Amino acid sequence: MALIKMNFISKKLGMQTNVTICLPTFSFADIMNNNNDVYIPGMKYQVLWLLHGGSGDDSDYVNFSNIVRYSDQYKLAVVMPADYNMNYDDYDNGAKYQTYIAEELPNVLRSIFPFSDKREDNFIGGLSMGAAGCEKIAIRYPENYAAALVMSGGTFYEEENHTRLNTGMPMPIHRPEACNENKIIAIKNIQERKKTPKFFTTCGDKDVVLKAHQESSKFLKEIGYDVFEEIVCGYGHEWDFWDITLRKAFEKWLPIQHRIIYP
């Protein structure tokens, strides 16, 4: 298992940025199974593009969840970019975080790592602020992803009805007009019969963002998206819940082959 911390200059962000990557490689399981044929020319990985929450960065999942172990066990590469509290949006006179994640970053990493560029091999996920980012990007780039994992959040809600987390720290501001923009795009995708990702949405019943989560999931269902929703009793806005969710997603939700793709 390789854990890679990469720093490079992004054209879309206009600055140096970090990305953390989990890359399944020769593992203890291969030793136990006497499997020596792991590195084969032309091999590819399925990829989960995983977005962090507010006040976090690309190291969050490594620090607070078992993502490294899940990546290795289920043979799924995981890419965790840094958003720097910018809400995964493009800014007219600033950095283009949405375009960076959906367009530039995949182009950069596929030139370096054996990542599959096929839609059925790519998934996007996120928690809290990253959940909203995940939904926005999945809606605006439906051709990129087969599935979206939305944990404790959502983007299809009215700002005045949303209870914000009181962290005492500067947090990203949701633009009211952004909700309508995303709704228009989501509806247009259905009207044009585009192939859209399946959404797996989940939230704890004690989470302060439960209403936003429910509004977003309800909207997607009502306009015709394939949505699996789960509300889990006893959990709030917390890493125990997100780690359990990641394990479920890797085990049975996401359409993962659970193996490296060999030619």
Order of alpha helices (4+ residues) and beta strands (2+ residues): beta-beta-alpha-beta-alpha-alpha-beta-alpha-beta-alpha-beta-alpha-beta-alpha-beta-alpha
